[in-house]
Amino acid sequence: MSTAESGLSYRRLRAPREHGAVLVDPPAMRVPDLVATNIARRVGDYDVQGRSLASLIEAGRQELVEAAVRYTSTYRSVSGVTSCDRLFLAGHQPELFHPGVWFKNFALARLAREQQATAVNLVIDSDTIKHTSLRIPGGSRDAPLVESMAFDSSADEIPFEEREVEDRALFDSFGQRASDWLRGVVPQPLLTHYWPLVQARSLVTRNLGECLAQSRHVLEGEWGLDTLEIPQSQVCTLPSFHWFTAHLLAHLPRFRTAYNAAVDEYRRVNRVRSANHPVPNLAVDGEWIEAPFWLWTASSPRRRRLFVRRHAQGMTLTDRRRVEVELPLNEQGEVGWAVEVLAGLAERGIKLRSRALVTTLFARLVLSDLFIHGIGGAKYDQLTDELIRGFFGLAPPLYLVISATLHLAATVGTSAPESVRRLDQELRDLEYHPDRCIAGLHDWTQAPVDVEHWLQLKSRWLATEQTRENARERCHAIRAANEALQAWVEPRRRELVRDRLEAVREQRNLSVLTSREYAFCLYPADSLRDFLLAFRGTTL
C-alpha cells in the first residue's frame, strides 16, 4: 500500500435542484482512473496481525461475492451476474428512499458493467429503523395535500436486522390506501407493482427491511440490472471481517486516538460545534475503552456501544449491561483463536456489528476497487480517509459520489416564488414609498388639497439633506406623510394582497409537487423507470 497523503479539507457537495439533474463527482469518465489509482495504492504491504493486507483483501472479496450470490439467489436470479476480478460497491439502509438514492444502484450496475467489475450493494441493516410511515401527497395537482401514512405499527428503535412486520393488516392494506390517496397526483405510481412484491416477500421472510429491499432488488432485476446484494449483518460474519475486527481491537488504544483525531479534524474544518456530530468521540472510562462497534443479543435487540478492557489473558468485550465476551487477543499475539471466538458469537445469540465508519472502512479498504457514495455518506467518509491515513498510514482509496433529483410532478412549472418576492417588494413600496405609486393610481391633481400637501411635504424633506439637527424632525415628517398617503394606495394594496395569497398557494403547491424526498415507489412508474434506465446508455 502507498503511504498517506494530505489531510482533510472542506468539500462542498449539494444535491442538484433541477428536475432530472444528476450529480457525479468526479465525472464518470474518470472512473477508470479512480480504479487504477486505487489498485496502485495497494502496492506494498501492511501487516494485519501476522497476515498481509493483500491476502486479507483477496480472501474478503471472494467471501463477499460467494455470500452475496447465496443471499441474492434466495429471492431472484443471479444468472446474469458474472464474477470479475474487480469489485464495485455501494450501500444504503433497507428503507423506502427517494429516487436520488436509488439512482446510485443503476449507476453502480452500469459502471460495473463498463469496467468489467462485479457490482454488490450492501444493505445496511445494522442501522435502526426510525419511521414506519411515509409522507404521501394526495388531493389534486391544483390543491395537493401531504399525509403521513403508516405501513406498519411504530416500535422501539431496533436494528433493521431484528425488525419484523408487526401489524399484518396495516402492512397488507398500505398499498391500496396509499394508491387511493395518491391517485389525484400520481394516477399510476410504481407502488401498485412494488407493494404486491413486498407482500409476497413478507410471506417468505417476516423481516421488514428484507421485504422492502429484496422487492426493490427484484424490480431492478426486472429492469435489467445484474447486481448482487447482501445485508451488512452477513458481511459482519465473514472470516475476513472477524480478522479485520480482531486487528482493530488488538490495537484499540491507537485506533481510538486516530479515530478521535479524525472526528476532531472534521469538526474543525467544517466548523461543527456539536460533540455528537458527525459521530461522537470514542470514550474512555477507567480501564474500559469504547470501540466503534455495536453489541446486542437476539433476545434484547437494542444496540449498545462496545467497550473493551485489556488484561493479561487478552481482553473483555461488553455492552456494560448484559453481554460479556472473553477474547484471547493482544497486539502481537496470534489471532486465530480470537477469530474463532468472534465467529462463534452468533451461536450464542450475540450480535457484533460495525458502526458507520468501520463499515465503510472495511468496504473501501478491503472489499472494493471502487465505492459509490451518496452525498451524506461522502461528506462523512472524509473521516474514513483520515482514519486510513492516521491508523494504517496509507493513502485512502478514492470514491465516487452520485445523486440525482426527480420531481414527483415534472410538468409543474410556475414562477410562484418569484411572484411572491415581487409582490412583497410592491407591498413594501406602498408602505414606505406611497408617493411613487400614487401618480399611477390616481389623478392626484384633482384630489383633495391634503394629498398634494403630503406629497409636497415629503418631496421637500427628501430633498433636504439630513443633519444631526434635523434628523428627528425629518424622519417624523416623512413617516407622517407616508401614513397619511396610505388611504390613497389602499385599493392597490388589496389587489396585491389578493395576488400574493394566490402566489403563496401556488408556491405551496409547487413545494409539495416538486419535492425530491418522496419514496421512490410513489413516483409515476413509467417516467421513473425511463429516468433511471436512461443513464445506462448515455454519459453520466
ABEGO torsion letter per residue (X at the ends): XBBBBBBBBBBBBBBBABBGBBBBOBBAAAAAAAAAAAAAAABEBBBBGGBBAAAAAAAAAAAAAAAAAAAAAAABBAAABBBBABBBBBBBBBBBBBAAAAAAAAAAAAAAAAAGBBBBBBBBAABBBABABBBBBBEBAABBBBBBBBABBBBBBBBAAABBBABAAAAAAAAAAAAAAAAAABABBAAAAAAAAAAAAAAABABAAAAAAAAAAAAAAAAGBBBBBBBAAAAAABAAAAAAAAAAAAAAAAAAAAAAAAAAAAAAAAGBABAAOABBBBBBBEABBBBBBBBBBAABABBBBBBBBBBAAEBBBBAGBABBBBBBBBAABBAAAAAAAAAAAAAAGBBBBBBAAAAAAAAAAAABABBBBBAAAAAAAAAAAAAAAAAAGBBBBBBBBBBBBBBABAABBBAAAAAAAAAAAAAAAAAABAAAAAAAABBAAABBAAAAAAAAAAAAAAABBBBAAAAAAAAAAAAAAAAAAAAAAAAAAAAAAAAAAAAAAAAAAAAAAABAABBAAABBAAAAAAAAAAAAABBX
